């Protein structure tokens, strides 16, 4: 159990059988009446965001999350096979369990798999990945970094907007949190 006075961004709690993560909180002490804590909570499974108010000192169950480092070894049919880096046990995850970041997942990549009650809540990829551009319009002389953007398809099949001077075969660094181009990667 955790007190509403101890809420901080990132704290996970259980409400109505679902895991919610505290995104924002504000401890309010009005001049008249009892103090309360106004929070913004995000459902870890669905991504829904709600605002909820708790009485000051109210206790709620804290979610005990298990985070393990796993390596994506291969894809079999619709399943992505991950190997636990400590026990070497294999786990199969579906595309829906991994979420929209699946577009940056390539073989050999390590990820943090977050579980609650033996149920996979989320797969956390690194904040940035280096991928090779497999298809894009060719760059022409005179294209500069400030000239604009064009779509590029990377080796995992994801499409990212890149500067005009990027050409096919180059390795680029991508921010997986907001799908943005970060720069060229030198070999």
C-alpha positions as CSV (number, residue, x, y, z in Angstrom):
1,X,0.0,0.0,0.0
2,X,1.1,3.5,-0.8
3,X,-0.2,6.8,0.6
4,X,-1.5,9.4,-1.8
5,X,1.0,11.8,0.0
6,X,3.9,9.7,-1.5
7,X,2.7,9.9,-5.1
8,X,5.5,10.9,-7.5
9,X,5.6,10.7,-11.4
10,X,6.4,7.1,-12.4
11,X,4.8,5.5,-9.3
12,X,2.6,2.5,-10.4
13,X,-0.6,1.8,-8.5
14,X,-3.5,-0.7,-8.9
15,X,-7.1,0.7,-9.3
16,X,-10.0,-1.6,-10.2
17,X,-7.7,-4.4,-11.2
18,X,-5.6,-2.3,-13.6
19,X,-2.1,-0.9,-13.3
20,X,-2.0,2.9,-13.5
21,X,1.2,5.1,-13.6
22,X,1.2,8.6,-12.0
23,X,2.0,11.1,-14.7
24,X,1.4,14.3,-12.7
25,X,0.3,15.1,-9.2
26,X,-0.5,18.2,-7.2
27,X,-1.0,18.3,-3.4
28,X,-3.7,20.8,-2.7
29,X,-4.4,22.3,0.8
30,X,-7.4,24.6,0.5
31,X,-8.0,27.2,3.2
32,X,-11.2,25.5,4.2
33,X,-11.7,21.8,4.2
34,X,-9.4,18.8,4.0
35,X,-6.3,18.5,1.9
36,X,-6.3,16.4,-1.3
37,X,-4.1,15.1,-4.0
38,X,-5.1,15.8,-7.7
39,X,-3.4,13.3,-10.1
40,X,-3.2,12.5,-13.7
41,X,-3.0,8.7,-14.2
42,X,-2.1,6.7,-17.3
43,X,-3.3,3.1,-17.7
44,X,-0.2,1.1,-18.5
45,X,-2.2,-1.6,-20.5
46,X,-4.4,0.7,-22.6
47,X,-2.7,4.1,-22.6
48,X,-5.8,5.9,-21.4
49,X,-5.2,9.0,-19.3
50,X,-7.6,10.1,-16.5
51,X,-7.6,12.7,-13.8
52,X,-8.5,11.5,-10.3
53,X,-8.5,13.1,-6.9
54,X,-7.5,11.3,-3.7
55,X,-7.9,12.4,-0.1
56,X,-4.6,13.3,1.5
57,X,-3.2,10.2,3.3
58,X,-5.5,7.8,1.4
59,X,-3.8,4.5,0.7
60,X,-4.0,2.5,-2.5
61,X,-2.3,-0.7,-3.5
62,X,1.1,-0.2,-5.1
63,X,1.8,-2.3,-8.2
64,X,4.8,-4.5,-7.9
65,X,6.3,-4.6,-11.4
66,X,9.0,-7.0,-12.5
67,X,11.4,-5.6,-15.1
68,X,13.7,-8.0,-17.0
69,X,16.2,-7.5,-19.7
70,X,15.4,-9.7,-22.7
71,X,16.9,-10.0,-26.2
72,X,14.8,-10.3,-29.3
73,X,16.2,-13.4,-31.0
74,X,13.8,-14.1,-33.9
75,X,10.3,-13.8,-35.2
76,X,8.2,-17.0,-35.7
77,X,4.9,-16.5,-37.5
78,X,3.1,-13.7,-35.6
79,X,5.1,-14.1,-32.4
80,X,8.3,-12.3,-31.4
81,X,10.6,-14.6,-29.5
82,X,12.6,-13.0,-26.6
83,X,15.3,-14.6,-24.5
84,X,15.8,-13.7,-20.9
85,X,19.4,-12.6,-20.5
86,X,19.8,-14.1,-17.0
87,X,17.9,-17.4,-17.2
88,X,18.1,-17.9,-21.0
89,X,14.4,-18.9,-21.0
90,X,12.5,-18.0,-24.1
91,X,9.2,-16.0,-24.1
92,X,6.8,-15.4,-27.0
93,X,5.2,-12.0,-27.3
94,X,2.6,-10.8,-29.8
95,X,2.7,-7.5,-31.7
96,X,-0.1,-6.2,-29.5
97,X,1.9,-6.9,-26.3
98,X,4.9,-5.0,-27.7
99,X,2.8,-2.0,-28.9
100,X,3.6,0.5,-31.6
101,X,7.3,0.5,-31.0
102,X,7.5,-2.9,-32.7
103,X,8.4,-1.0,-35.9
104,X,11.9,-0.4,-34.5
105,X,12.5,-3.9,-33.1
106,X,15.2,-5.9,-34.9
107,X,16.9,-9.2,-34.1
108,X,19.6,-9.0,-31.4
109,X,18.1,-5.9,-29.8
110,X,17.8,-5.9,-26.0
111,X,14.6,-4.5,-24.4
112,X,13.1,-4.2,-20.9
113,X,10.0,-6.3,-20.5
114,X,7.8,-5.1,-17.7
115,X,5.4,-7.7,-16.1
116,X,2.7,-7.5,-13.5
117,X,1.2,-10.8,-12.1
118,X,3.0,-12.7,-15.0
119,X,1.2,-10.5,-17.5
120,X,3.3,-8.4,-19.9
121,X,2.4,-4.7,-19.5
122,X,4.9,-3.1,-21.9
123,X,8.2,-3.6,-23.8
124,X,10.6,-0.7,-23.4
125,X,13.0,-0.3,-26.3
126,X,16.1,1.9,-26.0
127,X,15.3,5.6,-26.5
128,X,17.3,5.6,-29.7
129,X,18.2,3.0,-32.3
130,X,20.5,2.9,-35.3
131,X,18.9,1.5,-38.4
132,X,19.9,1.4,-42.1
133,X,17.8,3.2,-44.7
134,X,16.6,0.7,-47.2
135,X,14.5,3.0,-49.4
136,X,14.3,6.7,-50.0
137,X,14.3,9.1,-52.9
138,X,17.9,9.9,-54.0
139,X,19.5,13.1,-52.7
140,X,20.5,15.6,-55.3
141,X,23.3,18.2,-55.3
142,X,22.3,21.2,-53.4
143,X,20.1,19.5,-50.7
144,X,21.0,20.9,-47.3
145,X,20.1,20.1,-43.8
146,X,17.6,23.0,-43.7
147,X,16.1,22.3,-47.1
148,X,13.2,20.1,-45.9
149,X,12.3,16.5,-45.2
150,X,11.4,13.3,-47.1
151,X,10.2,9.9,-46.0
152,X,12.7,7.1,-45.7
153,X,12.0,3.4,-45.0
154,X,14.4,1.7,-42.6
155,X,15.4,-2.0,-42.3
156,X,12.6,-2.8,-39.9
157,X,9.9,-1.4,-42.2
158,X,9.3,1.8,-40.3
159,X,8.9,5.1,-42.2
160,X,10.7,8.1,-40.7
161,X,11.0,11.7,-42.0
162,X,14.7,12.5,-42.7
163,X,16.6,15.5,-44.3
164,X,16.9,15.6,-48.1
165,X,20.6,14.7,-48.1
166,X,20.1,11.2,-46.6
167,X,20.5,8.5,-49.2
168,X,19.8,4.7,-49.4
169,X,22.3,2.5,-47.5
170,X,23.1,5.1,-44.8
171,X,22.7,4.3,-41.1
172,X,20.7,6.8,-39.1
173,X,19.8,7.3,-35.5
174,X,16.1,7.4,-34.6
175,X,14.4,8.5,-31.4
176,X,11.9,5.7,-30.7
177,X,9.8,7.8,-28.3
178,X,8.6,10.3,-30.9
179,X,9.7,8.8,-34.3
180,X,12.2,11.5,-35.1
181,X,15.5,11.5,-37.0
182,X,18.5,12.3,-34.7
183,X,21.4,12.2,-37.1
184,X,23.7,10.0,-39.2
185,X,25.5,7.2,-37.5
186,X,29.2,6.8,-38.4
187,X,30.5,3.3,-39.0
